[in-house]
Amino acid sequence: MIKATYLSPCIRNTPEFNQCIRKALQLLMGKLSKAGIKELGLESVDPLSIAELEMTYNGGDPVIGADVTLKDTITRGFSAIKVIDVRSKTDDPNFFGMDIDFYVPRIVTNGKYKMEGHVGNYPVNGAGDFNITTTEVTGTWKLRGTPIVDDGVTYIRIDRMSVRPEIGGLKAHASNLINDNPELSQIVLAFVNRFWKVLYQEMIPYAEEHFEKILKGIVNKIFLKIPYDQLFPPARLE
């Protein structure tokens, strides 16, 4: 059992709970961004490194369809996250819910990619380096969990953690989108940067599934190691 010495106590089922959680999460993100939390096996989230991620976009829309593999990605920018608002449901003994509104001014991801498919009318079959910068990133993390009891102690297991970010801008660069054809690669890249809004809306439902896997693993390292009554102490009865 781990004591949550890095979290400010927030008394659940009180009028101040959501505001307290908002402030605690802001402080927690600051700690995660700098050095992580060794007691929970959590490394820094800024930069956030992912060894490999495979995605398939095949929604039937002619705009984009591809198999994509990303390797050695490094994402920077989460240290500037702002927790805007929190809404929670903690009074149900069989359910835990929390919605967290956030804002990040700029996120930059670098890495290596391999892609086979098409973007618009352009066939894509290439591999190389990529860089994607998104700005004005907003969204809501939606946590849905279940209380579980282990050796008489109640914990929360997060079963779902969905997020579908909205962005204000996107700029992409990728080398060798069309194998050994730099001129056509630049045409495809220009198409992506011009019509990024359409492409983003096509891709985000597929990316959302992968976001959930990554984020759920991170939050469960907290929720499954710290007892519920310690993480969010219950209000005392007068």
C-alpha positions as CSV (number, residue, x, y, z in Angstrom):
1,M,0.0,0.0,0.0
2,I,1.4,3.4,-1.0
3,K,0.7,6.6,0.8
4,A,-0.2,9.5,-1.5
5,T,2.2,12.1,0.0
6,Y,2.3,14.0,-3.4
7,L,-1.5,14.6,-3.5
8,S,-3.4,17.2,-1.6
9,P,-6.3,15.5,0.3
10,C,-9.7,16.2,-1.3
11,I,-12.8,15.2,0.7
12,R,-15.3,13.5,-1.6
13,N,-19.0,14.3,-1.6
14,T,-18.4,17.8,-0.5
15,P,-19.2,21.1,-2.4
16,E,-15.4,21.8,-2.6
17,F,-14.4,18.4,-4.0
18,N,-14.3,19.2,-7.7
19,Q,-12.4,22.4,-7.2
20,C,-10.0,20.7,-4.9
21,I,-9.4,17.9,-7.4
22,R,-8.7,20.5,-10.2
23,K,-6.0,22.1,-8.1
24,A,-4.6,18.7,-7.0
25,L,-4.4,17.5,-10.6
26,Q,-2.6,20.6,-11.7
27,L,0.0,20.0,-9.0
28,L,0.2,16.3,-9.9
29,M,0.8,17.1,-13.6
30,G,3.6,19.4,-12.5
31,K,5.3,16.6,-10.6
32,L,4.7,14.1,-13.4
33,S,6.2,16.5,-16.0
34,K,9.4,17.0,-14.1
35,A,10.5,13.7,-12.7
36,G,7.5,11.3,-12.6
37,I,6.5,9.5,-9.4
38,K,9.0,6.7,-8.6
39,E,6.8,5.1,-6.0
40,L,4.1,4.4,-8.6
41,G,6.5,3.5,-11.4
42,L,5.5,6.6,-13.3
43,E,8.1,8.3,-15.5
44,S,8.0,11.9,-16.7
45,V,5.3,12.7,-19.2
46,D,7.2,15.6,-20.6
47,P,8.8,14.3,-22.7
48,L,6.5,11.2,-23.2
49,S,8.3,8.4,-25.0
50,I,6.5,5.5,-26.7
51,A,8.5,2.7,-28.3
52,E,6.0,1.6,-30.9
53,L,2.4,2.3,-31.9
54,E,0.5,0.7,-34.7
55,M,-2.7,2.2,-36.1
56,T,-5.0,1.4,-39.0
57,Y,-7.3,3.9,-40.6
58,N,-9.9,2.3,-42.8
59,G,-13.2,4.0,-42.2
60,G,-14.3,3.7,-45.8
61,D,-14.0,7.4,-46.5
62,P,-11.9,8.3,-49.6
63,V,-9.9,11.0,-47.7
64,I,-7.5,8.6,-45.9
65,G,-6.9,4.9,-45.5
66,A,-3.6,3.6,-44.2
67,D,-1.7,1.2,-42.0
68,V,0.7,3.3,-39.9
69,T,3.5,2.2,-37.6
70,L,5.2,4.8,-35.3
71,K,8.4,4.1,-33.5
72,D,10.6,5.9,-30.9
73,T,8.1,8.8,-30.6
74,I,8.9,11.6,-28.2
75,T,6.1,14.0,-27.3
76,R,6.8,17.3,-25.6
77,G,4.4,20.0,-24.3
78,F,2.3,18.3,-21.5
79,S,4.1,20.2,-18.8
80,A,2.1,23.3,-19.9
81,I,-1.2,21.6,-19.4
82,K,-4.0,23.6,-17.7
83,V,-6.7,21.7,-15.8
84,I,-9.8,23.9,-16.5
85,D,-12.6,22.1,-14.7
86,V,-13.5,18.8,-13.0
87,R,-16.9,17.1,-12.7
88,S,-17.2,13.9,-10.7
89,K,-19.5,11.3,-9.4
90,T,-18.2,9.6,-6.2
91,D,-21.4,8.9,-4.3
92,D,-22.3,5.6,-6.0
93,P,-20.7,2.5,-4.3
94,N,-20.6,0.6,-7.6
95,F,-19.4,3.4,-10.0
96,F,-16.8,6.1,-10.2
97,G,-16.9,8.8,-12.8
98,M,-14.8,11.9,-13.4
99,D,-14.6,14.4,-16.4
100,I,-11.5,16.6,-16.6
101,D,-11.4,19.5,-19.0
102,F,-7.9,20.5,-20.1
103,Y,-6.0,22.9,-22.4
104,V,-2.5,22.6,-23.8
105,P,-1.0,25.4,-25.9
106,R,1.4,23.4,-28.0
107,I,2.3,19.7,-28.4
108,V,5.2,18.5,-30.5
109,T,5.8,14.9,-31.5
110,N,8.8,13.5,-33.3
111,G,9.7,10.0,-34.3
112,K,9.9,7.5,-37.1
113,Y,7.1,6.2,-39.2
114,K,6.1,3.6,-41.8
115,M,2.9,4.1,-43.8
116,E,1.1,2.2,-46.5
117,G,-2.2,3.5,-47.9
118,H,-3.5,6.7,-49.4
119,V,-4.0,10.4,-48.5
120,G,-6.7,11.9,-50.7
121,N,-6.0,10.6,-54.2
122,Y,-2.3,10.2,-53.5
123,P,-1.0,6.7,-52.8
124,V,1.5,6.6,-49.9
125,N,4.1,4.0,-49.4
126,G,7.0,5.3,-47.4
127,A,9.0,5.4,-44.2
128,G,11.2,8.0,-42.6
129,D,11.2,10.7,-39.9
130,F,8.1,12.7,-38.9
131,N,7.3,15.8,-36.9
132,I,3.8,16.9,-35.9
133,T,3.0,20.1,-34.1
134,T,-0.5,20.8,-32.8
135,T,-1.6,24.0,-31.1
136,E,-4.5,25.1,-28.9
137,V,-5.3,21.6,-27.8
138,T,-8.5,21.2,-25.7
139,G,-10.6,18.3,-24.6
140,T,-12.2,16.3,-21.8
141,W,-10.7,13.2,-20.2
142,K,-13.6,10.9,-19.3
143,L,-12.7,8.4,-16.5
144,R,-15.1,5.6,-15.8
145,G,-14.3,3.1,-13.1
146,T,-15.4,0.4,-10.7
147,P,-14.7,0.1,-6.9
148,I,-12.9,-3.2,-6.2
149,V,-11.9,-4.7,-2.8
150,D,-8.6,-6.3,-2.2
151,D,-7.8,-7.8,1.2
152,G,-10.5,-5.6,2.7
153,V,-9.3,-2.4,1.1
154,T,-11.2,-0.6,-1.6
155,Y,-9.5,0.7,-4.7
156,I,-10.8,2.2,-8.0
157,R,-10.1,0.4,-11.2
158,I,-10.4,2.7,-14.2
159,D,-12.2,0.7,-17.0
160,R,-12.5,3.5,-19.6
161,M,-10.5,6.7,-20.1
162,S,-11.6,8.3,-23.3
163,V,-10.5,11.6,-24.8
164,R,-11.1,13.2,-28.2
165,P,-9.0,16.4,-28.4
166,E,-9.9,19.4,-30.5
167,I,-7.0,21.4,-31.9
168,G,-6.7,24.9,-33.3
169,G,-3.8,24.2,-35.6
170,L,-1.6,21.4,-37.0
171,K,1.7,21.4,-38.9
172,A,3.2,18.2,-40.2
173,H,6.5,17.2,-41.7
174,A,7.5,13.7,-42.9
175,S,10.4,12.6,-45.0
176,N,10.0,10.1,-47.9
177,L,6.2,9.8,-47.9
178,I,6.5,8.3,-51.4
179,N,9.5,6.1,-51.6
180,D,12.4,7.6,-53.6
181,N,10.1,10.4,-55.0
182,P,10.8,13.6,-53.1
183,E,8.8,15.8,-55.4
184,L,5.6,13.8,-55.0
185,S,6.3,13.5,-51.3
186,Q,6.3,17.3,-51.0
187,I,3.0,17.4,-52.9
188,V,1.4,14.9,-50.4
189,L,2.8,16.8,-47.5
190,A,1.4,20.1,-48.8
191,F,-2.0,18.4,-49.2
192,V,-1.8,17.2,-45.5
193,N,-1.0,20.7,-44.2
194,R,-3.6,22.4,-46.3
195,F,-6.5,20.0,-45.5
196,W,-5.4,18.9,-41.9
197,K,-8.8,19.7,-40.5
198,V,-10.5,17.1,-42.7
199,L,-7.7,14.5,-42.2
200,Y,-7.7,15.1,-38.4
201,Q,-11.5,14.4,-38.1
202,E,-11.0,11.2,-40.1
203,M,-8.1,10.0,-38.0
204,I,-9.1,11.0,-34.5
205,P,-11.7,8.2,-33.9
206,Y,-9.0,5.6,-34.6
207,A,-6.4,7.4,-32.5
208,E,-8.8,7.7,-29.6
209,E,-8.6,4.0,-29.0
210,H,-4.9,4.1,-28.7
211,F,-5.0,7.2,-26.5
212,E,-7.2,5.2,-24.1
213,K,-4.8,2.3,-23.8
214,I,-1.9,4.5,-23.0
215,L,-3.7,6.8,-20.6
216,K,-5.6,4.1,-18.8
217,G,-2.4,2.3,-18.0
218,I,-1.0,5.5,-16.5
219,V,-3.9,6.4,-14.3
220,N,-4.4,2.8,-13.0
221,K,-0.9,2.9,-11.7
222,I,-2.3,5.5,-9.3
223,F,-5.8,4.3,-8.7
224,L,-4.9,0.6,-8.2
225,K,-2.0,1.3,-5.8
226,I,-3.6,4.0,-3.5
227,P,-6.7,3.0,-1.5
228,Y,-9.8,5.0,-2.5
229,D,-10.4,6.4,1.0
230,Q,-6.8,7.6,1.1
231,L,-6.9,9.0,-2.5
232,F,-10.3,10.7,-1.9
233,P,-11.2,10.6,1.9
234,P,-14.9,10.4,2.7
235,A,-16.6,13.2,4.4
236,R,-16.9,12.7,8.2
237,L,-20.4,12.2,9.6
238,E,-21.3,14.8,12.2
